[in-house]
Amino acid sequence: MGIGSVARATGIPANTLRTWERRYGFPKPVRTEGKQRAYSPEVVEHLLLVAVALQAGHRPRHVLVLQLADLRGLVAEGESRGPATFTGDLRTLGLALDGPALEGALRRSLARLGAISFLLQDVVPLLGWLGSAWQSGEIGVHHEHFASAHVRLALDETWRTLAPPVPASVVCATLPGDLHDLGVHLAAVAVAAGGRRPLVLPGSTPVTHIVEAQRATSATVVVSSLSAHADSMASVQGLRDLRAALADSVDVWVGGAGAPCQDTPGITFASDLTLLAGL
């Protein structure tokens, strides 16, 4: 990863990363043939924990010299003393329309919890609350759209950071008529956390295009996320069409609030995001 990608993934400015490298020897990049800095993906996890420790009041000169295991212990010790005020309330930040603060809180949650717990403990409950609060009139549509957009950005950064630099082996997509693609990004993070690279397609992707993407990448798994807004009858037919168009050797998984309850031959229901991490 280049220094710009690391800066975007962690929220730490590139100039700060260069200063830390010069003063403390971390993060230490390798140099490309063009003399550009390049970092391993593991550096991002380390830096996210550094950010948590700094927000808790620790000094850079103390934190940046720690090994990753010791840094995890330091952060865990701080968490055991009670919730840190710097994490804020994701709901409050969304209602305040404070983008930088919301993005920072999401990054720190990811660093503290790890990818799967981050999804299950923070992101999924937040998205559920946004949907119900908007439907009940508790919040405006602008609040829901604002927070959802920043969550989508955080999820996109997360799976791109976690995914190994190999060709995609899992296609993640929604079916035609379902424009709500946050579930696809949730699935992509789980897949990447399990060590595979997802190919994420946009909302309402035609079945023929999903099949073309699978064949182009030779992906062994296709994951479809169906939102609560998806038409159930159309979803069942779309899943059947997808299954029929793919080779028998390609596994098809489906999940999400709109996933059909009835059994669909040849399709596995992902009742938990942790299952996708084990693909």
Summary of the structure (lengths in Angstrom):
residues: 279
radius of gyration: 20.1
end to end distance: 25.0
largest distance: 60.8
contacts: 888
relative contact order: 0.09
helix: 57%
strand: 9%
